[in-house]
């Protein structure tokens, strides 16, 4: 039975990337306005609910220091000090260190720290399907990076800001042949504090005439995603496999311990 349980457990671990570690996610999302709130979750096996949370960069967060949490941790109100990269570890009594391996990195971006940039569309916010479109984010503030997001999407595009002839700092996001309408916003950030963003620009509604689709262009650079979206299928598979393993071991144990004449595993 022990061998069977070990083998099945190893197969379950393979479904979540081959490493026995938790993952960290943010709700309602990893982009949070200053003064708002966000809940950080540390996901692991059923029954493992105690975890510690730490911040890898930026300003230290005193409320995390030498503390343990149950299931989740609410940050409210969110300040600039909360922007940065987080990881969690789950209490694991059978581990040599009593803690699991570190989770995936979770990046929290805090918005509302600078004035908003402006967002415009060329040749305009309404174009026929297939026509090229460019969204331009600009500001008189010397931002180093701009981030473009579309309402309802879990990731963002980013481009470095460059000086323009009219005295602003601008980034032009080519969306290619237009097939993706929706409401767009952009944010600005500085090189020394990449996770502290400006207020969002005013929303720019983009309309595609003809037969628009909901596809989103490939990111210009790597994007940030919330862990819950990326890892949810793995968690479901892991939970189902764990439940199946528990039921199987229960019936094998009952069969092993019952009277041989009544044991379901023995023949007459």
C-alpha positions as CSV (number, residue, x, y, z in Angstrom):
1,X,0.0,0.0,0.0
2,X,2.8,2.4,0.9
3,X,4.5,1.7,-2.5
4,X,1.2,2.2,-4.3
5,X,0.5,5.5,-2.6
6,X,4.1,6.7,-3.2
7,X,3.9,5.9,-6.9
8,X,0.5,7.6,-7.4
9,X,1.6,10.6,-5.5
10,X,4.7,11.0,-7.7
11,X,2.4,10.8,-10.8
12,X,0.2,13.5,-9.3
13,X,3.2,15.7,-8.7
14,X,4.3,15.3,-12.3
15,X,1.0,17.0,-13.4
16,X,2.0,20.2,-11.6
17,X,5.4,20.6,-13.2
18,X,7.3,17.8,-11.4
19,X,8.1,19.9,-8.4
20,X,6.3,19.6,-5.1
21,X,5.8,23.3,-4.4
22,X,2.8,25.7,-3.9
23,X,1.9,28.5,-6.1
24,X,0.9,32.1,-5.2
25,X,-2.0,34.0,-6.8
26,X,-3.8,37.4,-6.3
27,X,-7.5,38.2,-6.1
28,X,-9.1,40.1,-7.8
29,X,-5.9,40.6,-9.7
30,X,-2.2,41.5,-9.6
31,X,-2.7,45.2,-10.7
32,X,-4.1,47.0,-7.7
33,X,-4.9,50.7,-7.2
34,X,-3.3,52.6,-4.3
35,X,-5.7,52.5,-1.4
36,X,-7.4,49.4,-2.7
37,X,-7.2,45.8,-1.5
38,X,-5.8,42.5,-2.7
39,X,-5.9,39.0,-1.3
40,X,-2.8,36.8,-1.7
41,X,-3.5,33.0,-1.8
42,X,-1.0,30.2,-1.4
43,X,-2.3,27.0,-3.1
44,X,-1.0,23.6,-2.2
45,X,-2.4,20.1,-1.4
46,X,-5.7,19.8,0.5
47,X,-5.2,20.0,4.2
48,X,-2.0,22.2,4.0
49,X,-3.3,25.6,4.9
50,X,-0.6,27.2,7.0
51,X,1.9,29.3,5.0
52,X,4.4,32.1,5.3
53,X,4.7,34.9,2.8
54,X,7.8,37.0,1.9
55,X,8.6,39.8,-0.5
56,X,11.8,39.5,-2.6
57,X,12.4,43.1,-3.7
58,X,11.5,46.7,-3.0
59,X,10.4,48.1,0.3
60,X,10.0,45.5,3.1
61,X,6.5,44.8,4.3
62,X,6.5,44.7,8.2
63,X,3.2,42.8,8.5
64,X,4.8,39.8,6.8
65,X,7.9,39.5,9.0
66,X,8.1,36.2,11.0
67,X,4.3,35.6,10.6
68,X,2.3,32.6,9.4
69,X,-1.1,32.8,7.7
70,X,-4.1,30.5,7.1
71,X,-5.1,30.0,3.5
72,X,-4.8,33.7,2.4
73,X,-3.6,37.2,3.4
74,X,-5.5,40.4,2.8
75,X,-3.5,43.5,2.0
76,X,-5.7,46.6,2.7
77,X,-5.2,49.4,2.1
78,X,-2.5,48.9,-0.6
79,X,0.4,51.3,-0.7
80,X,3.4,51.8,-2.9
81,X,5.4,49.7,-0.4
82,X,3.3,46.6,-1.3
83,X,4.5,46.7,-5.0
84,X,7.0,43.9,-5.8
85,X,7.5,40.2,-6.0
86,X,6.1,37.7,-3.5
87,X,6.6,34.0,-2.9
88,X,5.0,31.7,-0.3
89,X,6.0,28.5,1.5
90,X,3.6,26.0,3.0
91,X,4.1,24.4,6.4
92,X,5.1,20.8,5.7
93,X,5.8,18.7,8.8
94,X,7.3,15.9,6.8
95,X,9.9,18.1,5.1
96,X,13.4,18.3,6.5
97,X,13.0,22.1,7.0
98,X,9.2,21.8,7.9
99,X,8.4,24.0,4.9
100,X,7.8,23.4,1.2
101,X,9.8,24.7,-1.6
102,X,9.2,28.4,-2.6
103,X,6.2,29.1,-4.8
104,X,6.2,30.7,-8.2
105,X,6.9,34.5,-8.1
106,X,3.8,36.7,-7.9
107,X,4.3,40.3,-9.0
108,X,2.0,42.9,-7.5
109,X,1.7,46.2,-9.4
110,X,0.3,49.3,-7.6
111,X,-1.3,52.0,-9.7
112,X,-2.2,55.6,-9.0
113,X,1.3,56.9,-8.0
114,X,1.8,59.4,-10.8
115,X,-0.5,61.4,-13.1
116,X,-2.2,59.5,-15.9
117,X,-0.8,59.4,-19.4
118,X,-2.9,59.9,-22.5
119,X,-3.9,57.2,-25.0
120,X,-4.8,57.7,-28.7
121,X,-5.3,55.5,-31.7
122,X,-3.9,55.9,-35.3
123,X,-5.6,56.2,-37.8
124,X,-8.5,56.4,-35.4
125,X,-10.4,54.3,-32.8
126,X,-12.7,52.8,-35.4
127,X,-11.2,50.9,-38.3
128,X,-12.3,48.1,-40.7
129,X,-11.3,44.5,-39.9
130,X,-7.7,43.8,-41.1
131,X,-6.5,47.5,-41.2
132,X,-3.4,48.3,-39.2
133,X,-3.8,50.2,-36.0
134,X,-1.4,51.8,-33.5
135,X,-2.1,52.8,-30.0
136,X,0.1,55.7,-28.7
137,X,0.6,56.2,-25.0
138,X,2.3,59.5,-24.0
139,X,2.9,61.9,-21.2
140,X,5.0,65.0,-20.4
141,X,6.4,63.1,-17.5
142,X,9.6,61.2,-18.3
143,X,8.3,57.7,-17.8
144,X,10.7,54.9,-18.8
145,X,8.1,52.3,-19.6
146,X,4.5,52.2,-20.8
147,X,2.1,49.3,-20.1
148,X,-1.0,48.7,-22.3
149,X,-3.9,46.6,-21.2
150,X,-7.3,45.6,-22.6
151,X,-10.3,45.3,-20.3
152,X,-11.0,41.7,-19.4
153,X,-7.5,40.5,-20.3
154,X,-5.1,39.0,-17.7
155,X,-1.9,40.3,-19.2
156,X,-0.4,43.5,-20.6
157,X,1.9,44.7,-23.3
158,X,4.8,46.9,-22.5
159,X,7.2,49.1,-24.4
160,X,10.0,51.6,-23.4
161,X,9.1,55.3,-23.7
162,X,11.1,57.4,-26.1
163,X,11.2,61.3,-26.4
164,X,9.0,62.7,-29.1
165,X,9.4,66.0,-31.1
166,X,6.5,67.6,-29.2
167,X,8.3,67.3,-25.8
168,X,6.4,64.2,-24.6
169,X,7.6,60.7,-23.8
170,X,5.8,58.2,-25.9
171,X,5.4,54.5,-26.8
172,X,3.6,53.3,-30.0
173,X,2.0,49.9,-29.7
174,X,1.4,48.4,-33.2
175,X,-1.6,46.1,-33.0
176,X,-1.2,44.9,-36.5
177,X,-4.3,44.0,-38.6
178,X,-7.2,45.1,-36.5
179,X,-9.2,42.2,-35.2
180,X,-9.4,43.0,-31.5
181,X,-11.8,45.7,-30.2
182,X,-12.4,46.6,-26.6
183,X,-11.5,49.2,-24.0
184,X,-7.8,49.9,-23.7
185,X,-5.9,51.8,-21.0
186,X,-2.2,52.5,-20.5
187,X,0.1,53.1,-17.5
188,X,3.5,54.7,-17.1
189,X,6.3,53.5,-14.8
190,X,9.9,54.5,-13.9
191,X,13.0,52.3,-14.2
192,X,13.9,52.4,-10.5
193,X,10.4,51.3,-9.4
194,X,9.0,49.1,-12.2
195,X,6.0,47.9,-10.2
196,X,4.8,51.3,-9.2
197,X,2.5,52.6,-12.0
198,X,0.7,55.8,-12.8
199,X,-3.0,56.3,-12.8
200,X,-4.6,54.6,-15.8
201,X,-5.2,56.7,-18.9
202,X,-8.8,57.4,-19.8
203,X,-10.3,54.4,-21.4
204,X,-10.0,54.3,-25.2
205,X,-12.9,52.3,-26.8
206,X,-11.6,50.6,-30.0
207,X,-14.2,49.4,-32.5
208,X,-13.6,47.1,-35.4
209,X,-16.1,47.1,-38.2
210,X,-16.8,43.9,-40.1
211,X,-16.2,40.7,-38.3
212,X,-14.1,41.4,-35.2
213,X,-12.7,38.7,-33.0
214,X,-11.6,38.7,-29.4
215,X,-8.0,37.8,-30.1
216,X,-5.2,39.7,-28.3
217,X,-1.9,40.4,-30.1
218,X,1.3,38.7,-29.0
219,X,3.0,40.6,-26.2
220,X,6.0,42.7,-27.3
221,X,7.7,41.7,-24.1
222,X,7.0,39.1,-21.4
223,X,3.9,39.9,-19.5
224,X,2.7,39.3,-15.9
225,X,-0.2,36.9,-15.3
226,X,-2.1,36.1,-12.2
227,X,-1.2,32.7,-10.8
228,X,-4.8,31.6,-10.4
229,X,-5.5,31.8,-14.2
230,X,-2.2,30.0,-15.1
231,X,-2.4,27.2,-12.6
232,X,-6.1,26.5,-12.1
233,X,-6.2,23.4,-14.4
234,X,-3.3,21.9,-12.6
235,X,-5.0,22.4,-9.2
236,X,-8.2,20.7,-10.4
237,X,-6.2,17.7,-11.7
238,X,-4.2,17.5,-8.6
239,X,-7.3,17.7,-6.3
240,X,-9.1,15.0,-8.3
241,X,-6.1,12.7,-8.2
242,X,-5.7,13.2,-4.4
243,X,-9.4,12.4,-3.8
244,X,-9.1,9.3,-5.9
245,X,-6.0,8.1,-4.1
246,X,-7.6,8.6,-0.7
247,X,-10.7,6.6,-1.7
248,X,-8.6,3.8,-3.2
249,X,-6.4,3.5,-0.1
250,X,-9.4,3.4,2.1
251,X,-11.0,0.5,0.3
252,X,-7.7,-1.4,0.1
253,X,-7.2,-1.0,3.8
254,X,-10.8,-2.2,4.6
255,X,-10.2,-5.2,2.3
256,X,-6.9,-6.0,3.9
257,X,-8.1,-5.8,7.5
258,X,-11.5,-7.6,7.1
259,X,-12.1,-11.3,7.7
260,X,-10.7,-13.4,4.9
261,X,-14.1,-15.1,4.4
262,X,-15.7,-11.7,3.8
263,X,-12.9,-9.9,2.1
264,X,-13.9,-8.6,-1.2
265,X,-10.4,-9.2,-2.6
266,X,-10.4,-13.0,-1.9
267,X,-12.1,-15.6,-3.9
268,X,-14.3,-18.3,-2.4
